[in-house]
Amino acid sequence: MLKKIHLLIFPLLFLTGCLNYEQTTQVYINGSGVMNIKYQMHYADSLVLENMQKIGLFDKDSIISSFNYPFIEMIKAETSIDSTDSSMHAEIEFKFNNIDSLNYTKFFENFHFSYKDGAPGQKLFSQFIPSVATGYGYELKDYNVKFAYKFSGEIIAHNAKEIKNNYLIWDYNLSEIGQGKTISVTIRPYKIDQTPVWIYIAAGVVLVVVAFFLLKKKRD
């Protein structure tokens, strides 16, 4: 079972009937970061459930094995089955030392992560979303993929659909992906010694609150 998951896992998710895939990533100045992945699928009967368990897409040990690379530190790997709505769920969270290194994993084969220098003082990020064929009678519009990215820097340009809570978001069903989509972002990274203004403001507020309570305690 542990070896079977080392297939083209992302396409396999959809070929086997997975309806939702969500990837949330924070990328730091040096290209390292944290990624959280959630995917789920509904199964029609016990046979499909059994086959999915054999493949290993919803097996914790298999998932951990598939991310066993020296540049990845696993934080979370959880799976569950909800019999009330006949669905299987998986959540994976890990740290990576450079987002480009994810190109060497089987899970992200054909994603073509790139984080490189652009114009002076800028970084160019891109990721390809490959096209995927479907199976089990599902229609393209029934499959959804969502990618959310947060960067340590000022966003100069991007092709995201929306921005929410400082995350750039790309959300598609497979009919929208067509032959593939490319996520692209231009960032002006914060300097190592450059702290965003809001951090100073927050620190100032904390100091004022602490000073208030200390003075109040002293008076009492």
C-alpha positions in Angstrom: 0.0 0.0 0.0 2.8 2.4 0.9 4.2 2.3 -2.7 0.9 2.7 -4.5 0.4 6.3 -3.4 3.6 7.2 -5.3 1.6 7.6 -8.5 0.5 10.8 -10.2 -1.5 11.5 -7.1 -3.1 14.9 -8.0 -4.7 13.6 -11.2 -5.6 10.4 -9.4 -7.7 12.3 -6.9 -10.0 13.4 -9.7 -10.0 10.2 -11.7 -11.2 8.4 -8.5 -14.1 10.8 -7.8 -12.6 13.4 -5.5 -14.8 16.5 -5.7 -12.8 19.0 -3.7 -9.1 19.9 -3.4 -7.9 22.9 -1.3 -4.2 24.0 -1.0 -3.3 26.9 1.3 0.3 28.0 1.3 2.4 30.7 3.1 5.7 31.5 1.4 8.4 33.3 3.3 11.1 35.7 2.0 13.6 32.9 1.3 11.2 30.7 -0.5 10.5 28.4 2.5 7.1 28.1 3.9 4.1 26.1 5.2 1.5 24.3 3.1 -1.9 22.8 4.1 -3.8 20.5 1.8 -7.3 19.2 2.2 -9.1 16.9 -0.2 -12.3 14.9 0.0 -14.4 12.6 -2.1 -17.7 10.9 -2.0 -17.9 7.2 -2.6 -20.8 5.5 -4.2 -20.6 2.1 -2.4 -18.4 -0.1 -0.2 -16.4 -1.3 -3.2 -15.2 2.2 -4.2 -14.4 2.8 -0.5 -12.3 -0.4 -0.4 -10.4 0.5 -3.5 -9.6 4.0 -2.3 -8.3 2.5 1.0 -6.1 0.1 -1.0 -4.7 2.9 -3.2 -3.6 4.7 0.0 -5.0 8.2 -0.7 -6.9 8.2 2.6 -4.4 6.1 4.6 -2.3 8.1 7.1 0.8 6.0 6.9 0.8 6.1 3.1 0.4 9.9 3.0 3.3 10.3 5.5 5.4 8.0 3.3 4.6 10.0 0.2 6.0 13.2 1.8 9.1 11.6 3.2 11.6 13.9 1.6 14.6 15.6 3.3 13.3 19.1 2.4 9.8 18.5 4.0 8.9 18.4 7.7 5.5 16.8 8.3 3.3 18.6 10.8 -0.1 16.9 10.3 -1.5 13.9 8.4 -5.1 13.0 9.2 -7.7 11.0 7.4 -11.3 10.2 8.2 -14.5 8.6 6.9 -17.9 10.1 7.4 -20.5 7.4 6.9 -23.4 9.9 7.3 -22.7 11.4 3.8 -20.4 8.6 2.4 -17.4 10.8 2.2 -13.6 10.4 2.8 -11.4 13.2 4.0 -7.7 13.9 4.3 -5.7 16.8 5.6 -1.9 17.3 5.2 0.2 20.0 6.6 4.0 20.4 6.3 6.9 22.8 6.2 9.2 23.0 3.1 12.7 24.6 2.9 12.1 25.9 -0.6 8.9 25.8 -2.6 10.9 24.9 -5.8 11.9 21.7 -4.1 8.3 20.5 -4.2 8.9 19.8 -7.9 10.8 16.7 -6.9 7.8 15.1 -5.2 5.4 12.7 -6.9 2.4 14.5 -5.4 3.3 17.7 -7.2 4.6 16.3 -10.5 3.7 18.7 -13.3 2.9 21.6 -11.0 6.2 23.4 -12.0 6.6 25.6 -8.9 9.0 28.5 -9.5 10.2 31.2 -7.1 12.9 33.3 -8.8 14.4 36.7 -9.0 12.6 39.2 -11.2 13.2 42.9 -11.6 15.6 44.4 -9.0 14.1 43.9 -5.5 11.3 41.6 -6.8 10.5 37.9 -6.9 8.4 36.1 -9.5 6.3 33.2 -8.3 4.4 30.8 -10.5 2.7 27.4 -10.3 1.0 25.4 -13.0 -2.4 23.8 -12.4 -2.5 20.8 -14.8 -5.6 19.7 -16.7 -7.2 16.6 -15.4 -9.5 14.0 -16.9 -12.5 12.8 -14.9 -14.0 9.4 -14.3 -17.0 7.6 -12.6 -19.5 9.7 -14.6 -18.8 12.9 -12.8 -18.9 16.2 -14.8 -16.1 18.7 -14.9 -18.2 21.3 -13.2 -18.6 19.0 -10.2 -14.9 19.2 -9.4 -13.4 22.1 -7.5 -9.8 23.1 -6.8 -8.7 26.0 -4.7 -5.3 27.5 -4.2 -4.6 30.2 -1.6 -1.2 31.9 -1.3 0.2 34.4 1.2 3.6 36.0 0.6 6.0 37.9 2.9 6.1 41.1 0.9 4.2 43.6 -1.1 2.2 42.2 -4.0 3.1 44.1 -7.2 1.0 42.1 -9.7 -1.0 38.8 -9.7 -3.7 36.9 -11.7 -5.7 35.7 -8.6 -9.4 35.7 -8.7 -9.7 37.4 -5.3 -7.8 38.5 -2.2 -9.1 37.5 1.2 -7.3 38.0 4.6 -4.1 38.7 2.8 -4.3 35.5 0.8 -4.4 35.5 -3.0 -7.0 33.0 -4.1 -7.5 30.9 -7.3 -10.7 28.9 -7.3 -11.7 26.8 -10.3 -13.9 23.9 -11.4 -12.2 21.6 -13.8 -14.1 22.9 -16.8 -12.5 26.3 -16.2 -9.0 24.8 -16.0 -9.1 23.5 -19.6 -5.6 22.6 -20.8 -4.2 24.1 -17.6 -3.9 27.3 -15.7 -0.8 29.2 -14.4 -0.8 31.0 -11.1 1.5 34.0 -11.3 2.5 36.6 -8.7 5.1 39.4 -8.6 6.3 40.2 -5.0 8.6 42.8 -3.5 9.8 40.9 -0.5 10.2 42.6 2.9 13.8 43.1 3.8 15.0 40.8 6.5 15.4 43.8 8.8 12.2 45.4 7.6 9.2 44.9 10.0 5.8 45.8 8.7 4.3 48.9 10.4 1.3 46.9 11.9 3.7 44.9 14.0 5.0 48.1 15.7 1.4 49.3 16.2 0.4 46.0 17.8 3.5 46.0 20.0 2.7 49.5 21.1 -0.9 48.6 22.0 0.3 45.7 24.1 2.8 47.8 26.0 0.1 50.4 26.7 -2.3 47.7 28.0 0.4 46.2 30.2 1.4 49.6 31.6 -2.2 50.4 32.4 -2.7 47.2 34.4 0.6 47.6 36.2 -0.3 51.1 37.3 -3.8 50.0 38.3 -2.4 47.2 40.4 0.2 49.5 42.0 -2.6 52.0 43.0 -4.7 49.2 44.4 
